[in-house]
Amino acid sequence: MSKPDELLVDIAATVESGQSNQMSLTVVVGGAVLTGRLAPEALWRQRVSEVLTDSARLGEFSGIFSPSERKETPPTHLHFHLARILQGTVGIPETGGMYRVALADVSAWTVGDFSYFDH
């Protein structure tokens, strides 16, 4: 998508302004299906920084993700946590991951996330 969907930008802006992490969303990006909950960028950065800080090999990168003060501009990215890439009948990773997706790269989306259950 060359120009992000205005409705999707509004959803991202609402997540950012409300500092909420309860909005579930599924998007198609580059042919991959990603499903999970949106997080405000500052919260997403903080969590990634914490994970990196706890890593013996990647700790030096944690500062890059430290939340920074940002001026109010329309969001350019979606920040997912507890997210999975859907592959066949499984979600990768099983426990959910942290993903950052450019709004301009989203070709399709729907509110809600998809989960698989063994019956």
Stockholm file with secondary structure:
# STOCKHOLM 1.0

chainA/1-119         MSKPDELLVDIAATVESGQSNQMSLTVVVGGAVLTGRLAPEALWRQRVSEVLTDSARLGEFSGIFSPSERKETPPTHLHFHLARILQGTVGIPETGGMYRVALADVSAWTVGDFSYFDH
#=GR chainA/1-119 SS CCSCCHHHHHHHHHHHHHTCCCCEEEEEETTEEEEEEECCHHHHHHHHHHHHHTCTTTGGGGGGGSCCCCCCCCCCEEEEEEEEEEETTEEEEEEEEEEEEEGGGEEEEEESCCCCCCC
#=GC SS_cons         CCSCCHHHHHHHHHHHHHTCCCCEEEEEETTEEEEEEECCHHHHHHHHHHHHHTCTTTGGGGGGGSCCCCCCCCCCEEEEEEEEEEETTEEEEEEEEEEEEEGGGEEEEEESCCCCCCC
//
